[in-house]
Amino acid sequence: MKDYGYCYDVLLRVVIEGEPFNNAVQIILSENEKRLIDPKLKSTVFAAVGSTLRHYYVFKEVITRQYKDISEEHMLLIALGIANKLFAKRFDKVKLNQFIVKETGLAGAPMFIECFQDPKNLIPDDIKYGTKKYYSLRYNIPEWVVDMWAAHGGDLVSKKLYHCLTNRVENIVRINEYVIEPEDFFHKYKDFAPFNNDNLIAQYRKDAPVKKHQCVLEGEALRIPLAYRRMCKYLSFELGGKTAIFSSGTNHILEEFYAHMGPAFKALYISGHHGHSGEVKDIIQKYGMTDIDFVEKEYEKMGEVIDEPIHTFFVCPRSSFLLGLYERADHFLRVHKEDTPVIAEREYKTLEEASKFVEPGGELIYFVTTFCNDECRKITKRFIQEHQEYEYIAEKQMFPFDKYQTLLYFSVFKRKEK
């Protein structure tokens, strides 16, 4: 099979069958390569399919204007052709066009694809700048998310978030002082400088992403957003008390504890979702955190593994994870407006369940990687109204465009002394 054939199969798996992008790539390439995946082929597939998915809405708009009754399958193939021409540039245009004509039966498709000369002119002229439709096409996000961000944050915050979808560059790291002294770090890596006069935080001087830098690969720097450090500053962290974490999704809290207290940090970690467990185990092993008691339990059953009162309880339920709109090429396919109330109710129930196990004087911290009032401030307000045994301490919404470089909401509660 030609490389673009693999790309088309992955697109069908992701868009038509609902398979996550990474899983689809693994399934398609493994099935056809007997589980020996060629790195070059994998790179090609990620580039071509990723650029197609990241422009899905605008591709669909222009293609369905030309071919009104086109099927989703054929639309995706033409979208792959446009993505290859304007962005990925991985395939011979003539051969790919021949494949497109053969699969779709549309003889004029190559000529249509050739009409697109500049990515800046993809959005049709009749769609006005600043409209909901414009932002959806420009930034490849569902229109209901455009509405929600405008309602919750206003035009200024919304526009900054849109900009982050296409221009986010992570360039701040935490120095791993358990591996290298800060002074030695800055002497070794001249392309970093202290951030805000803090010698434990280093800012990369270049515009390139820092994730493949030598200091990260060697474990001398940790890619932990500063938002987690800010959140932990609100806490008393009485190390004599028991700490527990409940989480059902991607976050950096365990890495933050490693940076804060080292590999000897001790806690009960309850993973509420099987898909999240693997990454937690990897972090525990990577940093040698042997005092983490790791278990898998859904939030309704966390009481089965808690055998003593908790002094500090971190709760990170599975959220809509709107951060994924710019971290994952296919995340827009997995976010649905009708799911938001269900997600918010589950988040509240998780927080409420955890609150049962916090000792008097202990702290309860709720945090989610999203920007949605239903999942953030409304939950905080409801909890403090319905649980008089707790007092409100603080809350904060942080964004990827501020100095903390991530989308994170947290609220801190303290259980009143009896």
BAFI-192732 format. One record per residue (C-alpha): residue in one letter; x, y, z. Coordinates in steps of 0.25 Angstrom, whole numbers, plus 5000, padded with zeros to 4 digits. Layout:
a  X  Y  Z;
...
***
This chain:
m  5000  5000  5000;
k  5005  5014  4997;
d  5007  5023  5009;
y  4995  5032  5005;
g  4987  5019  5006;
y  4991  5017  5020;
c  4988  5032  5023;
y  4974  5030  5017;
d  4971  5018  5025;
v  4975  5025  5038;
l  4966  5037  5035;
l  4955  5027  5033;
r  4958  5021  5046;
v  4958  5034  5054;
v  4947  5042  5047;
i  4937  5031  5043;
e  4939  5020  5054;
g  4943  5029  5065;
e  4957  5023  5068;
p  4967  5032  5075;
f  4978  5037  5066;
n  4989  5031  5073;
n  4982  5017  5074;
a  4978  5018  5059;
v  4992  5020  5055;
q  4997  5008  5063;
i  4985  4999  5058;
i  4987  5002  5043;
l  5002  5002  5042;
s  5003  4990  5051;
e  4993  4982  5043;
n  5000  4985  5030;
e  5014  4984  5035;
k  5014  4972  5044;
r  5016  4981  5056;
l  5029  4986  5051;
i  5026  5001  5049;
d  5035  5009  5040;
p  5038  5022  5047;
k  5039  5029  5034;
l  5025  5024  5030;
k  5020  5027  5044;
s  5025  5042  5043;
t  5019  5043  5029;
v  5005  5038  5034;
f  5005  5047  5046;
a  5009  5059  5038;
a  4999  5057  5027;
v  4987  5052  5035;
g  4990  5063  5046;
s  4990  5074  5037;
t  4977  5069  5031;
l  4970  5068  5044;
r  4975  5081  5049;
h  4968  5088  5037;
y  4956  5079  5037;
y  4945  5089  5038;
v  4950  5099  5028;
f  4953  5087  5018;
k  4939  5082  5020;
e  4933  5096  5018;
v  4940  5098  5004;
i  4939  5084  4999;
t  4924  5083  5002;
r  4922  5096  4995;
q  4928  5090  4983;
y  4922  5076  4984;
k  4909  5078  4991;
d  4905  5063  4993;
i  4919  5057  4995;
s  4921  5046  5006;
e  4929  5048  5018;
e  4939  5038  5013;
h  4941  5044  5000;
m  4942  5058  5006;
l  4953  5053  5015;
l  4961  5048  5003;
i  4960  5062  4996;
a  4964  5069  5009;
l  4976  5060  5010;
g  4980  5065  4996;
i  4978  5080  5000;
a  4986  5077  5013;
n  4997  5071  5005;
k  4998  5082  4996;
l  4998  5094  5006;
f  5004  5088  5019;
a  5009  5074  5019;
k  5016  5073  5005;
r  5019  5058  5007;
f  5014  5052  4995;
d  5015  5053  4980;
k  5003  5062  4976;
v  5001  5054  4963;
k  5001  5040  4969;
l  4992  5045  4981;
n  4982  5052  4971;
q  4981  5039  4963;
f  4978  5031  4976;
i  4967  5042  4979;
v  4961  5041  4966;
k  4961  5026  4966;
e  4955  5025  4980;
t  4944  5036  4979;
g  4941  5036  4964;
l  4942  5051  4963;
a  4951  5054  4951;
g  4951  5069  4954;
a  4956  5067  4968;
p  4971  5070  4965;
m  4967  5083  4958;
f  4959  5087  4970;
i  4971  5084  4979;
e  4980  5092  4971;
c  4971  5104  4973;
f  4977  5106  4987;
q  4990  5113  4986;
d  4991  5120  5000;
p  4986  5115  5014;
k  4982  5129  5018;
n  4971  5129  5007;
l  4965  5116  5011;
i  4953  5123  5018;
p  4942  5127  5008;
d  4941  5142  5006;
d  4927  5142  5010;
i  4930  5138  5024;
k  4932  5151  5032;
y  4944  5152  5041;
g  4940  5152  5056;
t  4927  5143  5054;
k  4925  5130  5061;
k  4927  5123  5048;
y  4940  5130  5045;
y  4946  5126  5058;
s  4942  5112  5057;
l  4948  5110  5043;
r  4960  5118  5046;
y  4964  5111  5059;
n  4957  5097  5056;
i  4948  5097  5068;
p  4933  5094  5069;
e  4924  5106  5069;
w  4918  5103  5082;
v  4932  5105  5089;
v  4933  5118  5082;
d  4920  5122  5088;
m  4924  5117  5102;
w  4938  5124  5102;
a  4932  5137  5098;
a  4921  5136  5109;
h  4931  5132  5120;
g  4943  5140  5117;
g  4939  5151  5107;
d  4945  5155  5094;
l  4959  5158  5100;
v  4961  5144  5107;
s  4955  5137  5095;
k  4964  5143  5085;
k  4976  5140  5093;
l  4971  5125  5094;
y  4969  5125  5079;
h  4984  5130  5077;
c  4989  5119  5086;
l  4982  5108  5078;
t  4992  5111  5067;
n  5004  5118  5073;
r  5006  5112  5087;
v  5021  5110  5090;
e  5025  5104  5103;
n  5038  5109  5107;
i  5039  5109  5122;
v  5044  5097  5130;
r  5047  5093  5145;
i  5061  5090  5148;
n  5062  5076  5154;
e  5070  5079  5166;
y  5071  5064  5170;
v  5079  5062  5157;
i  5087  5075  5155;
e  5089  5088  5163;
p  5083  5101  5158;
e  5096  5108  5157;
d  5102  5096  5149;
f  5090  5095  5140;
f  5091  5110  5135;
h  5106  5108  5133;
k  5104  5096  5125;
y  5092  5101  5117;
k  5095  5115  5112;
d  5082  5116  5104;
f  5074  5116  5117;
a  5072  5128  5127;
p  5065  5129  5141;
f  5051  5132  5140;
n  5046  5144  5148;
n  5059  5143  5157;
d  5055  5129  5161;
n  5067  5120  5160;
l  5059  5107  5160;
i  5051  5112  5148;
a  5058  5113  5134;
q  5053  5120  5122;
y  5058  5115  5108;
r  5063  5127  5100;
k  5060  5121  5087;
d  5046  5120  5080;
a  5047  5105  5077;
p  5039  5095  5086;
v  5047  5091  5098;
k  5042  5077  5099;
k  5053  5071  5091;
h  5064  5079  5097;
q  5076  5071  5103;
c  5073  5076  5117;
v  5059  5070  5116;
l  5063  5057  5110;
e  5074  5055  5121;
g  5064  5058  5132;
e  5071  5070  5137;
a  5059  5079  5134;
l  5044  5076  5136;
r  5033  5081  5127;
i  5023  5084  5138;
p  5014  5096  5136;
l  5016  5107  5147;
a  5001  5106  5149;
y  5003  5094  5158;
r  5014  5101  5166;
r  5004  5113  5168;
m  4993  5104  5173;
c  5002  5097  5183;
k  5006  5110  5189;
y  4992  5111  5195;
l  4994  5098  5203;
s  5000  5096  5217;
f  5006  5083  5213;
e  5007  5077  5227;
l  5016  5065  5223;
g  5012  5058  5236;
g  4997  5056  5230;
k  4993  5047  5219;
t  4992  5052  5205;
a  4983  5045  5195;
i  4981  5048  5180;
f  4969  5044  5172;
s  4971  5046  5157;
s  4964  5041  5144;
g  4972  5049  5134;
t  4985  5055  5129;
n  4991  5065  5139;
h  5005  5068  5145;
i  5002  5067  5160;
l  5011  5056  5163;
e  5022  5062  5155;
e  5020  5075  5163;
f  5021  5067  5176;
y  5034  5061  5171;
a  5039  5074  5168;
h  5034  5080  5182;
m  5039  5068  5191;
g  5047  5059  5183;
p  5045  5044  5181;
a  5042  5041  5195;
f  5029  5048  5194;
k  5018  5039  5200;
a  5003  5038  5196;
l  4992  5029  5192;
y  4989  5031  5177;
i  4975  5026  5173;
s  4974  5025  5157;
g  4959  5026  5153;
h  4961  5023  5139;
h  4969  5011  5133;
g  4974  5019  5121;
h  4981  5029  5131;
s  4988  5018  5139;
g  4999  5015  5130;
e  5004  5029  5130;
v  5004  5030  5145;
k  5012  5017  5146;
d  5022  5022  5136;
i  5024  5035  5145;
i  5026  5027  5157;
q  5036  5018  5151;
k  5043  5029  5144;
y  5045  5037  5157;
g  5047  5026  5166;
m  5035  5030  5175;
t  5034  5017  5182;
d  5026  5022  5194;
i  5014  5024  5184;
d  5003  5014  5188;
f  4996  5013  5174;
v  4982  5007  5172;
e  4971  5007  5162;
k  4957  5010  5167;
e  4945  5018  5161;
y  4941  5030  5169;
e  4929  5024  5176;
k  4938  5013  5181;
m  4950  5021  5186;
g  4946  5018  5201;
e  4950  5004  5199;
v  4964  5007  5198;
i  4965  5019  5209;
d  4967  5013  5222;
e  4971  5026  5230;
p  4967  5041  5230;
i  4973  5049  5219;
h  4980  5062  5222;
t  4982  5067  5208;
f  4973  5062  5197;
f  4975  5066  5182;
v  4963  5063  5173;
c  4965  5063  5158;
p  4953  5057  5151;
r  4952  5054  5137;
s  4948  5067  5130;
s  4944  5072  5116;
f  4959  5075  5115;
l  4958  5087  5106;
l  4973  5088  5106;
g  4973  5076  5097;
l  4968  5085  5086;
y  4982  5089  5083;
e  4989  5077  5088;
r  4982  5066  5080;
a  4979  5067  5066;
d  4966  5060  5067;
h  4961  5065  5080;
f  4950  5074  5074;
l  4943  5061  5070;
r  4942  5056  5084;
v  4937  5069  5091;
h  4921  5070  5090;
k  4913  5081  5096;
e  4902  5071  5101;
d  4913  5064  5109;
t  4916  5076  5118;
p  4905  5075  5128;
v  4908  5060  5130;
i  4923  5063  5131;
a  4921  5074  5141;
e  4911  5065  5150;
r  4922  5054  5150;
e  4932  5064  5154;
y  4924  5069  5166;
k  4920  5056  5171;
t  4935  5052  5171;
l  4939  5064  5179;
e  4927  5061  5188;
e  4931  5047  5190;
a  4946  5051  5193;
s  4941  5061  5203;
k  4936  5050  5212;
f  4950  5045  5216;
v  4957  5059  5219;
e  4960  5060  5234;
p  4956  5073  5241;
g  4966  5084  5238;
g  4970  5077  5225;
e  4970  5082  5211;
l  4962  5078  5199;
i  4967  5083  5185;
y  4959  5082  5173;
f  4966  5084  5160;
v  4963  5082  5145;
t  4970  5085  5132;
t  4958  5093  5125;
f  4951  5106  5124;
c  4937  5104  5126;
n  4929  5110  5137;
d  4920  5098  5138;
e  4933  5090  5142;
c  4940  5101  5150;
r  4933  5112  5157;
k  4919  5107  5158;
i  4925  5094  5164;
t  4932  5102  5175;
k  4920  5111  5178;
r  4911  5099  5179;
f  4920  5091  5188;
i  4922  5102  5198;
q  4907  5104  5198;
e  4904  5090  5201;
h  4915  5086  5210;
q  4916  5095  5222;
e  4926  5087  5228;
y  4936  5093  5218;
e  4941  5107  5217;
y  4946  5113  5204;
i  4961  5117  5203;
a  4964  5121  5189;
e  4961  5118  5174;
k  4969  5122  5161;
q  4967  5121  5146;
m  4980  5120  5138;
f  4982  5120  5123;
p  4992  5116  5114;
f  4995  5130  5109;
d  4999  5135  5123;
k  5012  5133  5130;
y  5007  5119  5136;
q  5006  5114  5121;
t  4995  5104  5124;
l  4980  5103  5124;
l  4977  5100  5139;
y  4966  5103  5149;
f  4967  5100  5164;
s  4959  5103  5176;
v  4964  5100  5191;
f  4955  5097  5202;
k  4958  5094  5217;
r  4950  5085  5226;
k  4946  5093  5239;
e  4951  5088  5252;
k  4941  5082  5261;
***
